[in-house]
Amino acid sequence: MSKKINIALFGFGRIGRNLFRLGYNNPNYNIVAVSDFGSAEALHYLLVRDSIHGFMDDEVVLDGNHLVVKDQRTRVISGGEPGTIPWDAYDVDVVIDATGRFLKRDQLDAHLNSGAKRVFISRNAEDPIDRYVIPGVNDSSIDSSDQIVSTTSSTTQVLALMVKMLDESFGLKRAMMTTVHAYTADQPLADAAGVDLRRSRSAVENIIPNSTLAPSIVEDLMPQFTGKLDGIAFNVPVPNGSCVDLTTELSNTPSVEEANEAIKKYSESSLQGIVGYTEDPIVSSDVIGREETMVYDQKATMITKDMLLKTLCWYDNGWGFASRILDVVDAYATLEEN
């Protein structure tokens, strides 16, 4: 790119730190600021030492209120509400709101009013926004006028890709999804009273049924599947590595070999780098650090009664998702350069 993208990370939890690790060595990015409630010392400590991904490859120095690594000098700013940080003072092009807390349009507009040119959020918004983007599915629809953009969720992206590939290959009539998801930061380690009774139980001692917006978001983005998709989530006691178990009824039911070959072709052509494919007998920890949106498990494919196809896709629900957020940032920058 002819001009570096000045990025501010609003929220420096798991997704924010993954974004930093993925982006600090990219010549297209200046990560000019990170904002979080933690102290600069704590944020530096958590960035350098990650319980899942280990130590960073390069040394990061805390210089006062700056994180310094290679040619990046990133200001650490005390966290707050959107609108409390003057992004124009840092010449910010893009704010990636990775807090997961601010999902209403007026809250996100506050970033724009403070000087950001565009805002990306790492969850589904609660109000209408300018665009939902899933790389490999609808990224060709983006427009330079989009200012508030959601990259949906890691699970939503996997479901959308599978629906797209199976429909284009065999015609999808209906689908039922189960996502088996690693526990998340908003779950308690020990039983504790909460609004959601099931999620008030210990994340590290239970398999916890949970609702998911993934099917409804995919239906919104792909209205030809309205009323044809549904699903449930289970949070399980692993810190990273999730999977989507998808059962589908297709217009032209393939054999197991035909289904696998169809996905393999996508992984080697139009969706290379987004859809992975493996013939290895992998488990959840094997996808930690994988940058694809999903890794299709060839050995898990099943068909029953020549009617129902079951497929299994693994994904790193933090690292892979953060990779796609940066892909979408790049897509908008390229669009504006052209």
NORMO-V320876 format. One record per residue. PHI is phi in whole degrees, 0 to 359 (NA if undefined). NEAR is the number of other C-alpha atoms within 8 Angstrom. D_FIRST is the distance of its C-alpha to the first C-alpha in whole Angstrom. Layout:
# NORMO-V320876
phi->PHI near->NEAR d_first->D_FIRST
phi->PHI near->NEAR d_first->D_FIRST
This chain:
# NORMO-V320876
phi->NA near->6 d_first->0
phi->286 near->3 d_first->4
phi->227 near->5 d_first->6
phi->293 near->9 d_first->7
phi->268 near->10 d_first->9
phi->274 near->12 d_first->12
phi->247 near->14 d_first->14
phi->245 near->13 d_first->18
phi->259 near->14 d_first->20
phi->261 near->14 d_first->24
phi->105 near->12 d_first->26
phi->238 near->14 d_first->26
phi->276 near->8 d_first->28
phi->302 near->7 d_first->27
phi->294 near->11 d_first->24
phi->300 near->12 d_first->23
phi->291 near->10 d_first->24
phi->298 near->11 d_first->22
phi->299 near->12 d_first->19
phi->297 near->9 d_first->19
phi->298 near->9 d_first->20
phi->285 near->10 d_first->17
phi->255 near->10 d_first->14
phi->295 near->11 d_first->16
phi->261 near->7 d_first->15
phi->273 near->7 d_first->11
phi->294 near->6 d_first->9
phi->275 near->8 d_first->6
phi->242 near->11 d_first->10
phi->248 near->11 d_first->12
phi->272 near->15 d_first->15
phi->277 near->13 d_first->17
phi->203 near->12 d_first->21
phi->232 near->14 d_first->23
phi->230 near->14 d_first->26
phi->197 near->13 d_first->29
phi->286 near->7 d_first->33
phi->291 near->8 d_first->33
phi->291 near->8 d_first->33
phi->301 near->10 d_first->31
phi->297 near->7 d_first->33
phi->292 near->8 d_first->33
phi->293 near->10 d_first->30
phi->298 near->11 d_first->29
phi->301 near->8 d_first->32
phi->288 near->8 d_first->31
phi->291 near->9 d_first->27
phi->287 near->11 d_first->28
phi->244 near->9 d_first->31
phi->246 near->9 d_first->30
phi->294 near->5 d_first->34
phi->258 near->7 d_first->32
phi->261 near->7 d_first->29
phi->80 near->8 d_first->30
phi->286 near->7 d_first->29
phi->292 near->9 d_first->26
phi->291 near->4 d_first->25
phi->249 near->6 d_first->24
phi->290 near->7 d_first->26
phi->245 near->9 d_first->25
phi->255 near->7 d_first->27
phi->268 near->11 d_first->29
phi->249 near->7 d_first->29
phi->65 near->4 d_first->31
phi->255 near->9 d_first->29
phi->231 near->11 d_first->25
phi->265 near->14 d_first->24
phi->241 near->12 d_first->23
phi->212 near->11 d_first->21
phi->51 near->6 d_first->19
phi->262 near->5 d_first->17
phi->265 near->11 d_first->17
phi->230 near->10 d_first->20
phi->253 near->11 d_first->20
phi->284 near->10 d_first->23
phi->263 near->12 d_first->26
phi->240 near->9 d_first->27
phi->299 near->9 d_first->31
phi->291 near->10 d_first->30
phi->184 near->9 d_first->32
phi->280 near->5 d_first->32
phi->304 near->10 d_first->29
phi->99 near->10 d_first->29
phi->272 near->7 d_first->30
phi->248 near->7 d_first->27
phi->283 near->9 d_first->26
phi->298 near->11 d_first->22
phi->295 near->9 d_first->21
phi->293 near->7 d_first->23
phi->254 near->8 d_first->20
phi->54 near->9 d_first->17
phi->283 near->15 d_first->17
phi->274 near->10 d_first->14
phi->229 near->14 d_first->15
phi->255 near->15 d_first->19
phi->258 near->12 d_first->19
phi->276 near->13 d_first->23
phi->254 near->13 d_first->24
phi->286 near->10 d_first->28
phi->73 near->9 d_first->29
phi->257 near->4 d_first->32
phi->253 near->9 d_first->30
phi->237 near->12 d_first->30
phi->262 near->9 d_first->32
phi->301 near->11 d_first->30
phi->293 near->6 d_first->32
phi->294 near->11 d_first->30
phi->285 near->13 d_first->27
phi->301 near->9 d_first->27
phi->299 near->10 d_first->28
phi->297 near->14 d_first->24
phi->294 near->11 d_first->23
phi->294 near->8 d_first->26
phi->268 near->12 d_first->25
phi->117 near->12 d_first->22
phi->290 near->15 d_first->19
phi->272 near->10 d_first->17
phi->205 near->12 d_first->18
phi->235 near->15 d_first->20
phi->247 near->13 d_first->20
phi->240 near->15 d_first->23
phi->260 near->14 d_first->24
phi->218 near->10 d_first->27
phi->280 near->10 d_first->29
phi->286 near->11 d_first->30
phi->266 near->7 d_first->33
phi->237 near->7 d_first->33
phi->300 near->6 d_first->31
phi->235 near->10 d_first->27
phi->284 near->8 d_first->24
phi->197 near->9 d_first->23
phi->254 near->10 d_first->24
phi->232 near->13 d_first->21
phi->238 near->12 d_first->22
phi->304 near->11 d_first->19
phi->92 near->8 d_first->21
phi->243 near->9 d_first->24
phi->223 near->9 d_first->22
phi->294 near->11 d_first->19
phi->286 near->4 d_first->19
phi->272 near->5 d_first->21
phi->295 near->10 d_first->18
phi->225 near->7 d_first->18
phi->296 near->8 d_first->16
phi->280 near->4 d_first->20
phi->295 near->10 d_first->20
phi->245 near->9 d_first->20
phi->241 near->13 d_first->22
phi->230 near->14 d_first->21
phi->249 near->14 d_first->23
phi->263 near->15 d_first->22
phi->59 near->14 d_first->26
phi->217 near->11 d_first->27
phi->299 near->12 d_first->27
phi->293 near->10 d_first->30
phi->301 near->13 d_first->29
phi->295 near->12 d_first->26
phi->297 near->12 d_first->29
phi->300 near->13 d_first->31
phi->298 near->11 d_first->29
phi->295 near->10 d_first->28
phi->295 near->8 d_first->31
phi->299 near->9 d_first->33
phi->300 near->9 d_first->30
phi->294 near->11 d_first->31
phi->291 near->11 d_first->35
phi->293 near->10 d_first->35
phi->294 near->7 d_first->33
phi->273 near->7 d_first->35
phi->224 near->11 d_first->39
phi->79 near->10 d_first->39
phi->265 near->12 d_first->39
phi->267 near->9 d_first->42
phi->194 near->10 d_first->42
phi->210 near->12 d_first->40
phi->233 near->10 d_first->41
phi->251 near->14 d_first->39
phi->235 near->11 d_first->40
phi->258 near->13 d_first->37
phi->257 near->12 d_first->38
phi->246 near->11 d_first->36
phi->302 near->13 d_first->36
phi->294 near->13 d_first->37
phi->239 near->7 d_first->35
phi->294 near->5 d_first->35
phi->272 near->4 d_first->37
phi->265 near->11 d_first->40
phi->281 near->12 d_first->43
phi->285 near->8 d_first->44
phi->238 near->8 d_first->48
phi->308 near->8 d_first->49
phi->208 near->8 d_first->49
phi->301 near->6 d_first->50
phi->211 near->7 d_first->47
phi->294 near->5 d_first->47
phi->273 near->6 d_first->46
phi->297 near->8 d_first->49
phi->296 near->8 d_first->47
phi->283 near->12 d_first->44
phi->278 near->13 d_first->47
phi->271 near->14 d_first->48
phi->302 near->13 d_first->46
phi->289 near->16 d_first->43
phi->261 near->10 d_first->44
phi->234 near->6 d_first->47
phi->219 near->9 d_first->47
phi->267 near->9 d_first->45
phi->243 near->11 d_first->45
phi->297 near->9 d_first->44
phi->211 near->10 d_first->42
phi->278 near->7 d_first->40
phi->218 near->8 d_first->37
phi->272 near->7 d_first->35
phi->306 near->11 d_first->33
phi->300 near->13 d_first->35
phi->291 near->9 d_first->36
phi->294 near->10 d_first->32
phi->298 near->12 d_first->31
phi->297 near->13 d_first->34
phi->295 near->8 d_first->33
phi->282 near->7 d_first->29
phi->231 near->8 d_first->31
phi->298 near->8 d_first->35
phi->294 near->5 d_first->36
phi->254 near->9 d_first->37
phi->302 near->9 d_first->39
phi->80 near->5 d_first->42
phi->250 near->8 d_first->41
phi->236 near->13 d_first->39
phi->204 near->9 d_first->40
phi->179 near->12 d_first->40
phi->219 near->11 d_first->41
phi->242 near->12 d_first->39
phi->232 near->12 d_first->41
phi->272 near->14 d_first->40
phi->235 near->13 d_first->41
phi->282 near->11 d_first->42
phi->232 near->8 d_first->39
phi->280 near->8 d_first->36
phi->197 near->13 d_first->33
phi->94 near->16 d_first->33
phi->231 near->13 d_first->34
phi->212 near->12 d_first->35
phi->249 near->14 d_first->35
phi->262 near->12 d_first->38
phi->240 near->12 d_first->38
phi->251 near->11 d_first->42
phi->230 near->12 d_first->41
phi->252 near->12 d_first->44
phi->244 near->15 d_first->42
phi->292 near->8 d_first->44
phi->236 near->6 d_first->44
phi->294 near->11 d_first->45
phi->274 near->8 d_first->43
phi->280 near->7 d_first->45
phi->302 near->9 d_first->43
phi->295 near->7 d_first->42
phi->293 near->8 d_first->40
phi->297 near->10 d_first->38
phi->298 near->10 d_first->37
phi->294 near->8 d_first->36
phi->298 near->10 d_first->34
phi->291 near->11 d_first->32
phi->301 near->9 d_first->31
phi->297 near->8 d_first->30
phi->298 near->12 d_first->27
phi->293 near->14 d_first->26
phi->258 near->8 d_first->26
phi->229 near->7 d_first->24
phi->293 near->6 d_first->23
phi->245 near->10 d_first->23
phi->299 near->10 d_first->22
phi->88 near->8 d_first->20
phi->251 near->12 d_first->21
phi->254 near->13 d_first->25
phi->264 near->12 d_first->27
phi->214 near->11 d_first->30
phi->221 near->8 d_first->33
phi->255 near->7 d_first->37
phi->278 near->7 d_first->37
phi->279 near->6 d_first->40
phi->278 near->6 d_first->37
phi->232 near->6 d_first->38
phi->302 near->12 d_first->36
phi->292 near->7 d_first->35
phi->288 near->7 d_first->33
phi->261 near->12 d_first->30
phi->297 near->13 d_first->29
phi->89 near->8 d_first->26
phi->286 near->9 d_first->25
phi->269 near->11 d_first->22
phi->291 near->12 d_first->23
phi->297 near->15 d_first->24
phi->206 near->13 d_first->27
phi->235 near->13 d_first->29
phi->284 near->13 d_first->32
phi->264 near->16 d_first->35
phi->298 near->11 d_first->37
phi->286 near->7 d_first->40
phi->267 near->8 d_first->41
phi->294 near->13 d_first->41
phi->221 near->8 d_first->44
phi->224 near->11 d_first->46
phi->235 near->7 d_first->50
phi->55 near->5 d_first->52
phi->53 near->6 d_first->50
phi->229 near->9 d_first->48
phi->249 near->12 d_first->46
phi->255 near->14 d_first->43
phi->246 near->12 d_first->42
phi->233 near->12 d_first->38
phi->229 near->13 d_first->37
phi->232 near->12 d_first->33
phi->262 near->14 d_first->32
phi->200 near->17 d_first->29
phi->278 near->17 d_first->28
phi->288 near->12 d_first->28
phi->249 near->11 d_first->26
phi->293 near->14 d_first->23
phi->297 near->16 d_first->23
phi->294 near->13 d_first->23
phi->299 near->12 d_first->20
phi->299 near->12 d_first->18
phi->290 near->12 d_first->18
phi->300 near->11 d_first->17
phi->293 near->10 d_first->14
phi->300 near->9 d_first->13
phi->289 near->12 d_first->14
phi->303 near->9 d_first->12
phi->298 near->8 d_first->9
phi->299 near->9 d_first->11
phi->291 near->11 d_first->12
phi->297 near->9 d_first->8
phi->296 near->9 d_first->7
phi->302 near->9 d_first->11
phi->287 near->7 d_first->11
phi->291 near->6 d_first->8
phi->273 near->4 d_first->11
